[in-house]
Amino acid sequence: MENLPERLAASGAIETRIKLGSISGGKVLDIAVGSGDFIDTLMSVLKDYDCFVGIDISRKDLESAKKRFRGQPVKLMEMNAESLEFRDNSFDTVSMAYSLHHLDRIEKVMAEMQRVLKPGGTLIIQEEFYDDEQAEAQKTNILQHAWEAQIDSLLGETHNKTFVKQRIVKIIRSLDLVGVEMFESTHPVECLFCENKFRCDNPKSEEEIERSIREINDNLKRLKKIDDLKIRIRLQRTGEVLRERNRKYGNAHPPVLLAIGRKPPQL
């Protein structure tokens, strides 16, 4: 691709796009579809596809996705990923992005994803991670995410902090897949299509810092729902520290790991 910011061009996202561009998606199931970001990405990068099905337990997110994909070959359904309401071997491709850390029972969801995937079909998993080699702006993002996860957890939503890379690799290696390939990038492939890619590529962009601080302020308001005063005060102080950290170091997307493998063909 031409006309990319320097950091994005060197990130590994182009190599990931080339690999995804070699896949004929067929009938695609996207798990934990949210507002539809990853379906949008797959529509842009897959070699070809027939249709998409997206499932999520959040009605609010599904309503947003329905508006986004109106008139397109996308069916959206409210469903628990731990018990998929599809027959065995129903999909040519099954995907999930940025949702491993939101799962109560990862092994159960992984088993269901493999069950509904056709023999020879493709499984795609993308997840952000943290390690000791990240820039300060990426560490800001990870610390902020961990803080938001604490708030969500206290309010009854399953949300864990960002996984270390080796935990994600271990999950992928435990699956019954062949031909597994893993692609690591400092930027996710969707950044290639973002209209704000030049602004976002600068961790200290005023617009990006203000956007992040608005998210912090929104979460600070949510603290009023937490009954324990000591916990509320501690989380409020952490939010204030994160605001200052954003101003000092900026905020950048953590690196991502994208894994692609195939379900073994039936003998």
C-alpha positions as CSV (number, residue, x, y, z in Angstrom):
1,M,0.0,0.0,0.0
2,E,1.1,3.5,-0.7
3,N,1.0,6.7,1.4
4,L,1.3,5.1,4.8
5,P,2.8,6.6,8.0
6,E,6.3,5.4,8.6
7,R,5.5,3.5,11.8
8,L,2.5,1.8,10.3
9,A,4.4,0.9,7.1
10,A,7.1,-0.9,9.2
11,S,4.7,-2.5,11.6
12,G,4.0,-5.9,10.1
13,A,0.4,-5.0,9.3
14,I,1.1,-5.2,5.5
15,E,2.4,-8.8,5.8
16,T,-0.7,-9.7,7.9
17,R,-2.9,-8.2,5.2
18,I,-1.2,-10.2,2.4
19,K,-1.8,-13.5,4.4
20,L,-5.4,-12.7,5.0
21,G,-5.7,-11.7,1.3
22,S,-4.9,-15.3,0.3
23,I,-7.9,-16.7,2.2
24,S,-11.2,-17.5,0.5
25,G,-13.6,-16.9,3.4
26,G,-16.7,-18.7,2.2
27,K,-19.3,-18.6,4.9
28,V,-17.7,-16.7,7.8
29,L,-18.7,-16.7,11.5
30,D,-17.3,-13.9,13.7
31,I,-17.5,-14.5,17.4
32,A,-18.1,-11.6,19.8
33,V,-18.7,-9.3,16.8
34,G,-19.2,-6.2,18.9
35,S,-20.0,-3.2,16.6
36,G,-18.5,-5.1,13.6
37,D,-15.0,-3.8,13.3
38,F,-13.4,-7.2,12.5
39,I,-16.0,-8.1,9.9
40,D,-15.3,-4.8,8.3
41,T,-11.6,-5.6,8.2
42,L,-12.2,-9.1,6.8
43,M,-14.5,-7.7,4.1
44,S,-11.6,-5.5,3.1
45,V,-8.8,-8.0,3.1
46,L,-10.1,-11.5,2.4
47,K,-9.5,-12.9,-1.1
48,D,-13.3,-13.4,-1.3
49,Y,-16.2,-14.4,0.8
50,D,-19.9,-15.5,0.5
51,C,-21.5,-14.1,3.7
52,F,-20.9,-13.3,7.3
53,V,-22.7,-14.3,10.5
54,G,-21.8,-12.3,13.7
55,I,-22.8,-13.3,17.2
56,D,-22.6,-11.4,20.5
57,I,-24.3,-11.4,23.9
58,S,-24.6,-7.6,23.8
59,R,-27.8,-6.4,22.3
60,K,-26.5,-2.8,22.3
61,D,-23.5,-3.8,20.2
62,L,-25.6,-5.9,17.9
63,E,-27.9,-3.0,17.2
64,S,-24.9,-0.8,16.3
65,A,-23.6,-3.5,14.0
66,K,-27.0,-4.0,12.3
67,K,-27.0,-0.3,11.3
68,R,-23.4,-0.6,10.1
69,F,-24.1,-3.6,7.8
70,R,-27.6,-2.7,6.6
71,G,-28.0,-4.1,3.0
72,Q,-24.8,-6.2,3.2
73,P,-24.5,-10.0,3.4
74,V,-24.2,-10.0,7.2
75,K,-26.5,-11.8,9.6
76,L,-26.3,-10.8,13.3
77,M,-27.5,-12.9,16.2
78,E,-27.6,-12.7,20.0
79,M,-25.9,-15.8,21.2
80,N,-23.5,-17.1,23.9
81,A,-20.1,-18.2,22.4
82,E,-19.9,-21.0,25.0
83,S,-22.9,-22.7,23.4
84,L,-23.2,-21.9,19.7
85,E,-26.6,-22.6,18.2
86,F,-25.1,-24.0,14.9
87,R,-24.6,-27.5,13.7
88,D,-21.2,-29.2,13.5
89,N,-19.1,-28.2,10.4
90,S,-21.3,-25.2,9.5
91,F,-18.7,-22.6,8.5
92,D,-15.8,-22.2,6.2
93,T,-14.1,-19.6,8.4
94,V,-14.5,-18.8,12.1
95,S,-12.9,-15.7,13.5
96,M,-12.6,-13.8,16.8
97,A,-10.7,-10.5,17.5
98,Y,-9.9,-8.8,20.8
99,S,-12.1,-11.0,22.8
100,L,-10.0,-13.7,24.5
101,H,-9.6,-11.5,27.5
102,H,-13.4,-11.1,27.8
103,L,-14.2,-14.8,28.1
104,D,-15.2,-16.6,31.2
105,R,-14.3,-20.1,29.9
106,I,-11.8,-19.8,27.0
107,E,-11.5,-23.6,26.5
108,K,-15.3,-23.9,26.1
109,V,-15.4,-21.1,23.5
110,M,-12.4,-22.5,21.6
111,A,-14.1,-25.9,21.5
112,E,-17.3,-24.5,20.1
113,M,-15.4,-22.5,17.4
114,Q,-13.7,-25.6,16.3
115,R,-16.9,-27.7,16.4
116,V,-18.8,-25.4,14.0
117,L,-15.8,-25.1,11.6
118,K,-15.8,-27.3,8.6
119,P,-12.9,-29.8,8.1
120,G,-10.2,-27.9,6.2
121,G,-11.8,-24.6,7.2
122,T,-9.8,-21.6,8.6
123,L,-9.7,-20.4,12.1
124,I,-8.6,-16.7,12.7
125,I,-7.8,-15.3,16.1
126,Q,-6.5,-11.8,16.7
127,E,-5.6,-10.5,20.1
128,E,-3.5,-7.6,21.5
129,F,-0.8,-8.4,24.0
130,Y,1.8,-6.9,26.3
131,D,5.4,-7.7,27.0
132,D,8.5,-5.9,28.3
133,E,9.6,-4.4,25.0
134,Q,6.8,-2.0,24.4
135,A,7.1,1.8,24.1
136,E,5.8,4.1,26.9
137,A,2.8,5.1,24.9
138,Q,1.8,1.5,24.5
139,K,2.3,0.9,28.2
140,T,-0.1,3.8,28.8
141,N,-2.8,2.0,26.7
142,I,-2.2,-1.3,28.6
143,L,-2.4,0.4,32.0
144,Q,-5.5,2.2,31.0
145,H,-7.1,-1.0,29.7
146,A,-6.3,-2.8,33.0
147,W,-7.9,0.0,34.9
148,E,-11.0,-0.1,32.8
149,A,-11.1,-3.9,33.2
150,Q,-11.1,-3.5,37.0
151,I,-14.1,-1.2,36.7
152,D,-16.0,-3.5,34.4
153,S,-15.3,-6.5,36.6
154,L,-16.6,-4.7,39.7
155,L,-19.7,-3.8,37.8
156,G,-20.4,-7.4,36.8
157,E,-18.8,-7.7,33.3
158,T,-16.1,-10.2,32.4
159,H,-13.1,-8.2,31.5
160,N,-9.5,-9.2,32.1
161,K,-6.3,-7.1,31.7
162,T,-4.3,-7.5,28.4
163,F,-2.8,-11.0,28.1
164,V,0.9,-11.6,27.8
165,K,2.0,-12.9,24.4
166,Q,2.9,-16.4,25.7
167,R,-0.5,-16.9,27.1
168,I,-2.1,-16.3,23.7
169,V,0.4,-18.5,22.0
170,K,-0.3,-21.3,24.5
171,I,-4.0,-21.0,23.8
172,I,-3.5,-21.3,20.1
173,R,-1.1,-24.2,20.4
174,S,-3.6,-26.1,22.4
175,L,-6.1,-26.1,19.6
176,D,-6.6,-29.0,17.2
177,L,-5.4,-27.1,14.1
178,V,-2.9,-27.8,11.3
179,G,-0.7,-25.3,9.4
180,V,-0.8,-22.7,12.2
181,E,0.9,-19.4,11.4
182,M,1.3,-16.5,13.7
183,F,1.8,-12.9,12.7
184,E,3.0,-10.2,15.1
185,S,2.6,-6.5,14.4
186,T,2.9,-3.3,16.3
187,H,-0.3,-2.1,14.5
188,P,-3.4,-4.2,13.7
189,V,-4.3,-4.7,10.0
190,E,-7.3,-2.5,10.4
191,C,-5.0,0.5,10.8
192,L,-4.2,0.3,7.1
193,F,-7.8,1.4,6.3
194,C,-8.3,3.9,9.1
195,E,-9.0,7.5,7.9
196,N,-7.1,8.8,10.9
197,K,-4.0,6.6,10.4
198,F,-1.6,9.6,10.1
199,R,-3.0,11.2,13.3
200,C,-3.1,7.9,15.2
201,D,0.5,7.1,14.2
202,N,1.7,9.9,16.4
203,P,1.2,8.7,20.1
204,K,1.4,12.3,21.3
205,S,-1.2,13.7,18.8
206,E,-3.4,16.1,20.7
207,E,-6.5,14.6,19.2
208,E,-5.6,11.1,20.3
209,I,-4.6,12.2,23.8
210,E,-7.9,14.1,24.3
211,R,-9.8,11.1,23.0
212,S,-8.1,8.9,25.5
213,I,-8.7,11.4,28.3
214,R,-12.4,11.5,27.4
215,E,-12.6,7.7,27.8
216,I,-10.9,8.1,31.3
217,N,-13.4,10.8,32.3
218,D,-16.3,8.6,31.1
219,N,-15.0,5.7,33.3
220,L,-14.5,8.0,36.2
221,K,-18.3,8.8,36.1
222,R,-19.0,5.0,36.2
223,L,-17.2,4.8,39.5
224,K,-20.3,6.2,41.2
225,K,-22.0,2.8,40.7
226,I,-19.4,1.1,42.9
227,D,-20.5,0.9,46.5
228,D,-17.2,0.4,48.2
229,L,-15.8,3.9,49.0
230,K,-12.2,2.8,49.4
231,I,-12.1,1.0,46.1
232,R,-13.9,3.9,44.4
233,I,-11.3,6.4,45.8
234,R,-8.4,4.1,44.7
235,L,-9.7,3.8,41.2
236,Q,-10.3,7.5,41.0
237,R,-6.7,8.2,41.9
238,T,-5.5,5.7,39.3
239,G,-7.7,7.4,36.7
240,E,-6.1,10.8,37.5
241,V,-2.6,9.3,37.2
242,L,-3.5,7.8,33.8
243,R,-4.7,11.2,32.6
244,E,-1.3,12.7,33.4
245,R,0.5,9.7,31.9
246,N,-1.4,10.2,28.6
247,R,-0.3,13.8,28.6
248,K,3.4,12.9,29.3
249,Y,3.8,9.8,27.0
250,G,0.8,9.7,24.7
251,N,-1.2,6.6,24.0
252,A,-0.6,4.0,21.3
253,H,-2.3,0.7,20.4
254,P,-0.5,-2.3,21.9
255,P,1.0,-4.9,19.5
256,V,-1.2,-7.6,18.2
257,L,-0.8,-11.3,17.5
258,L,-2.9,-12.8,14.6
259,A,-3.1,-16.6,14.4
260,I,-4.4,-18.5,11.4
261,G,-4.8,-22.3,11.3
262,R,-7.0,-24.9,9.6
263,K,-9.2,-27.7,11.1
264,P,-7.8,-31.0,10.1
265,P,-9.7,-32.6,7.2
266,Q,-11.8,-35.7,8.0
267,L,-10.2,-39.0,7.2
